[in-house]
């Protein structure tokens, strides 16, 4: 068994070493012109991204804003192809939880406009989008409602889900730029790691005697 494991580790090490050697060779073969071209390309990419961010912020992105009425919504939708809409109701504790997370996400995702809409002031949109549960989040891409997050069921069905969990769920509709793993929800992955660590600690802490767990008559 040890020999098999050792061979597997050797194969992995050889594979990693081979990839490193290939990358070193590629870098060695680059001439000064190639390096300068790469540097210039990256510089231009950075300039474009900075310009985009400035344009987004000029349109009001980066702030979690409350829309006043339906006319206001249609005006904003013309400016922003990507929007996250939070349909809320006054006095709802769960709506306040959503507010907390969206205030953070709007700063992280300048490419998207984050808005809240009071259902009492948006009867047309509320009916058109068939909003029946509060809170409901709607992902709008190119003026089309692409996805709905109704309540907290898809966020772990709990009130203490993380901002990363909501970010991951929004990313499913491609309304935000997301660099993480779309296949694995972050909260579930984090919980599994915690359980695994706790299990390891329990195993390490076990002794050969279980007398403390026995009932005394």
ZADONU-43340 format. One record per residue (C-alpha): residue number from 1; residue in three letters; x, y, z. Coordinates in nm, 4 decimals, always signed. Example, Ala and Ser with C-alpha at 12.3 -4.5 7.8 and 13.67 -1.06 7.14 Angstrom:
{i->1	aa->Ala	x->+1.2300	y->-0.4500	z->+0.7800}
{i->2	aa->Ser	x->+1.3670	y->-0.1060	z->+0.7140}
% end
This chain:
{i->1	aa->Unk	x->+0.0000	y->+0.0000	z->+0.0000}
{i->2	aa->Unk	x->+0.2842	y->+0.2368	z->+0.0903}
{i->3	aa->Unk	x->+0.4604	y->+0.1570	z->-0.2391}
{i->4	aa->Unk	x->+0.1454	y->+0.2346	z->-0.4385}
{i->5	aa->Unk	x->+0.0967	y->+0.5657	z->-0.2552}
{i->6	aa->Unk	x->+0.4616	y->+0.6527	z->-0.3037}
{i->7	aa->Unk	x->+0.4355	y->+0.5870	z->-0.6784}
{i->8	aa->Unk	x->+0.1238	y->+0.8043	z->-0.7041}
{i->9	aa->Unk	x->+0.2974	y->+1.0886	z->-0.5213}
{i->10	aa->Unk	x->+0.5980	y->+1.0564	z->-0.7492}
{i->11	aa->Unk	x->+0.3736	y->+1.0819	z->-1.0571}
{i->12	aa->Unk	x->+0.2055	y->+1.3954	z->-0.9214}
{i->13	aa->Unk	x->+0.5429	y->+1.5508	z->-0.8372}
{i->14	aa->Unk	x->+0.6781	y->+1.4688	z->-1.1846}
{i->15	aa->Unk	x->+0.3701	y->+1.6202	z->-1.3491}
{i->16	aa->Unk	x->+0.4036	y->+1.9432	z->-1.1477}
{i->17	aa->Unk	x->+0.7772	y->+1.9589	z->-1.2201}
{i->18	aa->Unk	x->+0.7119	y->+1.9113	z->-1.5918}
{i->19	aa->Unk	x->+0.4596	y->+2.1977	z->-1.5972}
{i->20	aa->Unk	x->+0.7035	y->+2.4246	z->-1.4129}
{i->21	aa->Unk	x->+0.9807	y->+2.3371	z->-1.6599}
{i->22	aa->Unk	x->+0.7484	y->+2.4161	z->-1.9529}
{i->23	aa->Unk	x->+0.6557	y->+2.7533	z->-1.8051}
{i->24	aa->Unk	x->+1.0228	y->+2.8377	z->-1.7398}
{i->25	aa->Unk	x->+1.1068	y->+2.7420	z->-2.0983}
{i->26	aa->Unk	x->+0.8229	y->+2.9578	z->-2.2307}
{i->27	aa->Unk	x->+0.9457	y->+3.2562	z->-2.0291}
{i->28	aa->Unk	x->+1.3059	y->+3.1984	z->-2.1402}
{i->29	aa->Unk	x->+1.1964	y->+3.2022	z->-2.5058}
{i->30	aa->Unk	x->+1.0276	y->+3.5399	z->-2.4719}
{i->31	aa->Unk	x->+1.2279	y->+3.8214	z->-2.6241}
{i->32	aa->Unk	x->+1.2175	y->+4.1825	z->-2.5105}
{i->33	aa->Unk	x->+0.9580	y->+4.2730	z->-2.7745}
{i->34	aa->Unk	x->+0.7250	y->+3.9935	z->-2.6584}
{i->35	aa->Unk	x->+0.7567	y->+4.0986	z->-2.2944}
{i->36	aa->Unk	x->+0.6870	y->+4.4588	z->-2.3879}
{i->37	aa->Unk	x->+0.3812	y->+4.3554	z->-2.5913}
{i->38	aa->Unk	x->+0.2429	y->+4.1553	z->-2.2964}
{i->39	aa->Unk	x->+0.3045	y->+4.4489	z->-2.0618}
{i->40	aa->Unk	x->+0.1359	y->+4.6915	z->-2.3026}
{i->41	aa->Unk	x->-0.1627	y->+4.4583	z->-2.3466}
{i->42	aa->Unk	x->-0.2124	y->+4.4293	z->-1.9716}
{i->43	aa->Unk	x->-0.1756	y->+4.8050	z->-1.9304}
{i->44	aa->Unk	x->-0.4457	y->+4.8651	z->-2.1909}
{i->45	aa->Unk	x->-0.6732	y->+4.6134	z->-2.0176}
{i->46	aa->Unk	x->-0.6239	y->+4.7928	z->-1.6861}
{i->47	aa->Unk	x->-0.7013	y->+5.1304	z->-1.8460}
{i->48	aa->Unk	x->-1.0202	y->+4.9933	z->-2.0031}
{i->49	aa->Unk	x->-1.1330	y->+4.8489	z->-1.6694}
{i->50	aa->Unk	x->-1.0653	y->+5.1764	z->-1.4872}
{i->51	aa->Unk	x->-1.2630	y->+5.3629	z->-1.7543}
{i->52	aa->Unk	x->-1.5508	y->+5.1167	z->-1.7233}
{i->53	aa->Unk	x->-1.5597	y->+5.1556	z->-1.3458}
{i->54	aa->Unk	x->-1.5660	y->+5.5329	z->-1.3811}
{i->55	aa->Unk	x->-1.8571	y->+5.5067	z->-1.6275}
{i->56	aa->Unk	x->-2.0492	y->+5.2715	z->-1.3970}
{i->57	aa->Unk	x->-2.0025	y->+5.4984	z->-1.0974}
{i->58	aa->Unk	x->-2.1110	y->+5.8017	z->-1.3034}
{i->59	aa->Unk	x->-2.4383	y->+5.6156	z->-1.3711}
{i->60	aa->Unk	x->-2.4908	y->+5.5576	z->-0.9988}
{i->61	aa->Unk	x->-2.3482	y->+5.2073	z->-0.9675}
{i->62	aa->Unk	x->-2.1719	y->+5.1251	z->-0.6406}
{i->63	aa->Unk	x->-2.4641	y->+5.2449	z->-0.4298}
{i->64	aa->Unk	x->-2.7639	y->+5.0487	z->-0.3055}
{i->65	aa->Unk	x->-3.0449	y->+5.2801	z->-0.4071}
{i->66	aa->Unk	x->-3.4189	y->+5.2859	z->-0.3494}
{i->67	aa->Unk	x->-3.6246	y->+5.3595	z->-0.6595}
{i->68	aa->Unk	x->-3.9077	y->+5.6074	z->-0.6147}
{i->69	aa->Unk	x->-4.1576	y->+5.4850	z->-0.8729}
{i->70	aa->Unk	x->-4.1995	y->+5.2770	z->-1.1865}
{i->71	aa->Unk	x->-4.0963	y->+5.5603	z->-1.4180}
{i->72	aa->Unk	x->-3.7724	y->+5.5814	z->-1.2206}
{i->73	aa->Unk	x->-3.7168	y->+5.2071	z->-1.2745}
{i->74	aa->Unk	x->-3.7532	y->+5.2275	z->-1.6532}
{i->75	aa->Unk	x->-3.5142	y->+5.5246	z->-1.6646}
{i->76	aa->Unk	x->-3.2511	y->+5.3321	z->-1.4673}
{i->77	aa->Unk	x->-3.2954	y->+5.0144	z->-1.6728}
{i->78	aa->Unk	x->-3.2038	y->+5.2071	z->-1.9883}
{i->79	aa->Unk	x->-2.8725	y->+5.3051	z->-1.8278}
{i->80	aa->Unk	x->-2.7852	y->+4.9676	z->-1.6742}
{i->81	aa->Unk	x->-2.8129	y->+4.6347	z->-1.8619}
{i->82	aa->Unk	x->-2.7473	y->+4.4413	z->-1.5382}
{i->83	aa->Unk	x->-2.9753	y->+4.5064	z->-1.2402}
{i->84	aa->Unk	x->-3.0597	y->+4.3306	z->-0.9133}
{i->85	aa->Unk	x->-3.4031	y->+4.4306	z->-0.7817}
{i->86	aa->Unk	x->-3.5068	y->+4.3725	z->-0.4208}
{i->87	aa->Unk	x->-3.8847	y->+4.3771	z->-0.3817}
{i->88	aa->Unk	x->-3.9436	y->+4.4540	z->-0.0164}
{i->89	aa->Unk	x->-4.2088	y->+4.5568	z->+0.2341}
{i->90	aa->Unk	x->-4.1749	y->+4.7886	z->+0.5343}
{i->91	aa->Unk	x->-4.1291	y->+4.6120	z->+0.8678}
{i->92	aa->Unk	x->-3.9962	y->+4.2847	z->+0.7226}
{i->93	aa->Unk	x->-3.6983	y->+4.1484	z->+0.9172}
{i->94	aa->Unk	x->-3.5897	y->+3.9312	z->+0.6275}
{i->95	aa->Unk	x->-3.5950	y->+4.2283	z->+0.3916}
{i->96	aa->Unk	x->-3.3532	y->+4.4039	z->+0.6280}
{i->97	aa->Unk	x->-3.1225	y->+4.1016	z->+0.6072}
{i->98	aa->Unk	x->-3.1230	y->+4.1294	z->+0.2274}
{i->99	aa->Unk	x->-3.0530	y->+4.5039	z->+0.2584}
{i->100	aa->Unk	x->-2.7417	y->+4.4294	z->+0.4645}
{i->101	aa->Unk	x->-2.5970	y->+4.1938	z->+0.2031}
{i->102	aa->Unk	x->-2.6821	y->+4.4071	z->-0.1000}
{i->103	aa->Unk	x->-2.5162	y->+4.7124	z->+0.0564}
{i->104	aa->Unk	x->-2.1938	y->+4.5099	z->+0.0559}
{i->105	aa->Unk	x->-2.2357	y->+4.3504	z->-0.2866}
{i->106	aa->Unk	x->-2.3074	y->+4.6781	z->-0.4671}
{i->107	aa->Unk	x->-1.9547	y->+4.7943	z->-0.3714}
{i->108	aa->Unk	x->-1.7969	y->+4.4714	z->-0.4929}
{i->109	aa->Unk	x->-1.9845	y->+4.4535	z->-0.8252}
{i->110	aa->Unk	x->-1.9794	y->+4.7943	z->-0.9904}
{i->111	aa->Unk	x->-2.0854	y->+4.6302	z->-1.3179}
{i->112	aa->Unk	x->-2.4378	y->+4.5860	z->-1.1774}
{i->113	aa->Unk	x->-2.6975	y->+4.8266	z->-1.0405}
{i->114	aa->Unk	x->-2.8522	y->+4.7189	z->-0.7068}
{i->115	aa->Unk	x->-3.1950	y->+4.8609	z->-0.6218}
{i->116	aa->Unk	x->-3.4765	y->+4.8156	z->-0.3726}
{i->117	aa->Unk	x->-3.8439	y->+4.8595	z->-0.4596}
{i->118	aa->Unk	x->-4.1272	y->+4.8925	z->-0.2107}
{i->119	aa->Unk	x->-4.4094	y->+4.6713	z->-0.3413}
{i->120	aa->Unk	x->-4.6732	y->+4.9254	z->-0.2341}
{i->121	aa->Unk	x->-4.5246	y->+5.1841	z->-0.4729}
{i->122	aa->Unk	x->-4.4667	y->+4.9407	z->-0.7607}
{i->123	aa->Unk	x->-4.8049	y->+4.7712	z->-0.8226}
{i->124	aa->Unk	x->-4.7498	y->+4.7310	z->-1.1975}
{i->125	aa->Unk	x->-4.4030	y->+4.5726	z->-1.1722}
{i->126	aa->Unk	x->-4.5031	y->+4.3626	z->-0.8714}
{i->127	aa->Unk	x->-4.7967	y->+4.2185	z->-1.0644}
{i->128	aa->Unk	x->-4.6089	y->+4.1862	z->-1.3932}
{i->129	aa->Unk	x->-4.3239	y->+3.9940	z->-1.2309}
{i->130	aa->Unk	x->-4.5685	y->+3.7871	z->-1.0232}
{i->131	aa->Unk	x->-4.4103	y->+3.8836	z->-0.6904}
{i->132	aa->Unk	x->-4.5972	y->+3.6848	z->-0.4235}
{i->133	aa->Unk	x->-4.3335	y->+3.6387	z->-0.1514}
{i->134	aa->Unk	x->-4.1321	y->+3.9078	z->+0.0287}
{i->135	aa->Unk	x->-3.8377	y->+3.9362	z->-0.0017}
{i->136	aa->Unk	x->-3.7930	y->+3.8481	z->-0.3682}
{i->137	aa->Unk	x->-3.4805	y->+3.9314	z->-0.5683}
{i->138	aa->Unk	x->-3.5063	y->+3.9669	z->-0.9445}
{i->139	aa->Unk	x->-3.2046	y->+3.9551	z->-1.1751}
{i->140	aa->Unk	x->-3.2623	y->+4.1729	z->-1.4823}
{i->141	aa->Unk	x->-3.0275	y->+4.1336	z->-1.7795}
{i->142	aa->Unk	x->-3.0792	y->+4.3503	z->-2.0885}
{i->143	aa->Unk	x->-3.4255	y->+4.4550	z->-1.9659}
{i->144	aa->Unk	x->-3.5385	y->+4.0919	z->-1.9259}
{i->145	aa->Unk	x->-3.6170	y->+3.9393	z->-1.5843}
{i->146	aa->Unk	x->-3.3842	y->+3.6412	z->-1.6007}
{i->147	aa->Unk	x->-3.3995	y->+3.4909	z->-1.2518}
{i->148	aa->Unk	x->-3.5909	y->+3.5056	z->-0.9223}
{i->149	aa->Unk	x->-3.4685	y->+3.4361	z->-0.5690}
{i->150	aa->Unk	x->-3.7835	y->+3.3880	z->-0.3625}
{i->151	aa->Unk	x->-3.7369	y->+3.4045	z->+0.0144}
{i->152	aa->Unk	x->-3.4366	y->+3.2279	z->+0.1680}
{i->153	aa->Unk	x->-3.4977	y->+2.8706	z->+0.0474}
{i->154	aa->Unk	x->-3.2125	y->+2.8782	z->-0.2059}
{i->155	aa->Unk	x->-2.9808	y->+3.0579	z->+0.0362}
{i->156	aa->Unk	x->-2.9571	y->+2.7727	z->+0.2851}
{i->157	aa->Unk	x->-3.3128	y->+2.8179	z->+0.4191}
{i->158	aa->Unk	x->-3.1793	y->+3.0154	z->+0.7164}
{i->159	aa->Unk	x->-3.1474	y->+3.3790	z->+0.8214}
{i->160	aa->Unk	x->-2.7717	y->+3.3739	z->+0.8826}
{i->161	aa->Unk	x->-2.6519	y->+3.2925	z->+0.5303}
{i->162	aa->Unk	x->-2.3354	y->+3.4728	z->+0.4225}
{i->163	aa->Unk	x->-2.2952	y->+3.7548	z->+0.1703}
{i->164	aa->Unk	x->-2.0845	y->+3.5102	z->-0.0329}
{i->165	aa->Unk	x->-2.3805	y->+3.2727	z->-0.0495}
{i->166	aa->Unk	x->-2.6082	y->+3.5406	z->-0.1934}
{i->167	aa->Unk	x->-2.3327	y->+3.6487	z->-0.4333}
{i->168	aa->Unk	x->-2.2969	y->+3.2881	z->-0.5529}
{i->169	aa->Unk	x->-2.6725	y->+3.2550	z->-0.6068}
{i->170	aa->Unk	x->-2.6929	y->+3.5823	z->-0.8016}
{i->171	aa->Unk	x->-2.4035	y->+3.4667	z->-1.0176}
{i->172	aa->Unk	x->-2.6164	y->+3.1761	z->-1.1429}
{i->173	aa->Unk	x->-2.8101	y->+3.4244	z->-1.3567}
{i->174	aa->Unk	x->-2.4921	y->+3.5966	z->-1.4853}
{i->175	aa->Unk	x->-2.6167	y->+3.9323	z->-1.3577}
{i->176	aa->Unk	x->-2.2775	y->+3.9862	z->-1.1889}
{i->177	aa->Unk	x->-1.9191	y->+3.8992	z->-1.2832}
{i->178	aa->Unk	x->-1.8189	y->+3.6076	z->-1.0622}
{i->179	aa->Unk	x->-1.4770	y->+3.4442	z->-1.0331}
{i->180	aa->Unk	x->-1.5693	y->+3.1704	z->-0.7850}
{i->181	aa->Unk	x->-1.6895	y->+2.8127	z->-0.8172}
{i->182	aa->Unk	x->-2.0449	y->+2.8126	z->-0.9552}
{i->183	aa->Unk	x->-2.0952	y->+2.4423	z->-0.8849}
{i->184	aa->Unk	x->-2.0437	y->+2.4501	z->-0.5070}
{i->185	aa->Unk	x->-2.2348	y->+2.6873	z->-0.2753}
{i->186	aa->Unk	x->-1.9794	y->+2.8624	z->-0.0484}
{i->187	aa->Unk	x->-2.1752	y->+2.8192	z->+0.2779}
{i->188	aa->Unk	x->-2.2204	y->+2.4443	z->+0.2237}
{i->189	aa->Unk	x->-1.8519	y->+2.4046	z->+0.1306}
{i->190	aa->Unk	x->-1.7516	y->+2.6039	z->+0.4396}
{i->191	aa->Unk	x->-1.9793	y->+2.3969	z->+0.6655}
{i->192	aa->Unk	x->-1.8412	y->+2.0709	z->+0.5258}
{i->193	aa->Unk	x->-1.4855	y->+2.1888	z->+0.5977}
{i->194	aa->Unk	x->-1.5838	y->+2.2860	z->+0.9515}
{i->195	aa->Unk	x->-1.7481	y->+1.9484	z->+1.0125}
{i->196	aa->Unk	x->-1.4409	y->+1.7709	z->+0.8767}
{i->197	aa->Unk	x->-1.2093	y->+1.9712	z->+1.1053}
{i->198	aa->Unk	x->-1.4330	y->+1.9039	z->+1.4057}
{i->199	aa->Unk	x->-1.4377	y->+1.5342	z->+1.3220}
{i->200	aa->Unk	x->-1.0574	y->+1.5275	z->+1.3019}
{i->201	aa->Unk	x->-1.0279	y->+1.7062	z->+1.6365}
{i->202	aa->Unk	x->-1.2720	y->+1.4586	z->+1.7943}
{i->203	aa->Unk	x->-1.0787	y->+1.1613	z->+1.6602}
{i->204	aa->Unk	x->-0.7468	y->+1.3053	z->+1.7817}
{i->205	aa->Unk	x->-0.8962	y->+1.3806	z->+2.1239}
{i->206	aa->Unk	x->-1.0347	y->+1.0317	z->+2.1799}
{i->207	aa->Unk	x->-0.8729	y->+0.8073	z->+2.4427}
{i->208	aa->Unk	x->-0.8915	y->+0.4353	z->+2.4894}
{i->209	aa->Unk	x->-1.1498	y->+0.4609	z->+2.7711}
{i->210	aa->Unk	x->-1.5175	y->+0.5562	z->+2.7409}
{i->211	aa->Unk	x->-1.5999	y->+0.5296	z->+3.1138}
{i->212	aa->Unk	x->-1.6993	y->+0.8994	z->+3.1350}
{i->213	aa->Unk	x->-1.9849	y->+0.8307	z->+2.8927}
{i->214	aa->Unk	x->-2.1339	y->+0.5431	z->+3.0951}
{i->215	aa->Unk	x->-2.4240	y->+0.5910	z->+3.3330}
{i->216	aa->Unk	x->-2.3521	y->+0.5103	z->+3.6978}
{i->217	aa->Unk	x->-2.6150	y->+0.3160	z->+3.8888}
% end
